[in-house]
Amino acid sequence: MLLKDIIIRPYQTEKSLELTEKFNQYTFIVNRNANKIQVRKAIEEAFKVKVVRVNTILVKGKPRRVRGRIGKTQDYKKAFVTLKKGEKIEFV
């Protein structure tokens, strides 16, 4: 799996920004088939940082109704990446 196929995008919410400030932990949406080792290597290569720990979670899509049709939002995988103390990732 290629680097660009593993990291989909950063996930920035109020809670994720709080995690960044308190614990130096960043949140990303990653490929559902990527494991923790692949996520670690992809983050280290892309941002030139040292990763201490990676935690992942599968998020189920929520049910939605649009124009009378019932469906759901897409399932995705979230990765919480803890960096070595003193290192940071700058998002544009």
C-alpha positions as a printed Julia matrix, in Angstrom:
92×3 Matrix{Float64}:
   0.0    0.0    0.0
   1.39   3.42  -0.96
   1.84   6.34   1.41
  -0.87   8.4   -0.31
  -3.28   5.46  -0.03
  -2.89   5.17   3.76
  -3.4    8.73   5.04
  -6.65  10.16   3.71
  -6.82  13.43   5.65
  -6.29  14.99   9.07
  -9.36  14.97  11.33
  -9.73  18.28  13.12
 -12.47  18.85  15.66
 -12.5   20.63  19.01
 -11.76  17.36  20.77
  -8.87  16.45  18.46
  -7.32  19.9   18.87
  -7.56  19.5   22.65
  -5.77  16.13  22.38
  -3.03  17.81  20.36
  -2.5   20.51  23.0
  -2.59  18.22  26.04
  -1.02  14.95  24.86
   0.75  15.76  21.55
  -1.72  13.4   19.85
  -2.92  13.97  16.27
  -6.0   12.46  14.62
  -6.2   11.25  11.0
  -8.72   9.5    8.8
  -6.87   6.52   7.31
  -7.56   3.68   4.9
  -9.77   1.02   6.49
  -7.38  -1.75   5.43
  -4.26  -0.07   6.87
  -2.86  -1.49  10.1
  -1.08   0.39  12.89
   2.39  -0.37  11.54
   1.53   0.99   8.09
  -0.03   4.11   9.63
   3.1    4.68  11.76
   5.43   4.41   8.75
   3.22   6.66   6.61
   3.07   9.43   9.26
   6.82   9.25   9.91
   7.61   9.48   6.17
   5.08  12.18   5.35
   5.77  14.55   8.25
   9.37  13.61   9.26
   8.44  13.01  12.91
   8.94  10.18  15.42
   5.73   8.31  16.32
   5.5    6.85  19.83
   2.09   5.15  19.62
  -0.81   4.58  17.2
  -4.37   3.79  18.3
  -7.08   3.07  15.72
 -10.85   2.85  15.8
 -13.44   1.87  13.2
 -16.28   4.4   13.09
 -19.64   3.16  11.82
 -21.63   5.45   9.53
 -24.76   7.14  10.86
 -28.19   6.48   9.34
 -29.46   9.31   7.13
 -32.56   9.96   5.08
 -32.36  12.04   1.9
 -35.42  12.7   -0.26
 -37.3    9.81   1.32
 -34.52   7.29   0.71
 -32.9    5.65   3.69
 -29.14   5.2    3.71
 -26.11   5.83   5.88
 -22.91   7.8    5.86
 -19.7    6.03   5.0
 -17.79   3.94   7.57
 -14.21   5.09   8.19
 -11.13   4.37  10.28
  -9.69   6.96  12.64
  -6.07   6.85  13.84
  -4.82   8.64  16.95
  -1.07   9.2   16.55
   1.04  10.15  19.57
   4.31  11.89  18.72
   7.58  12.03  20.64
   7.75  14.88  23.12
   8.89  18.12  21.49
   7.8   17.18  17.94
   4.79  18.59  16.15
   2.97  18.48  12.82
   2.09  21.74  11.05
  -1.12  21.68   9.0
  -1.66  24.27   6.29
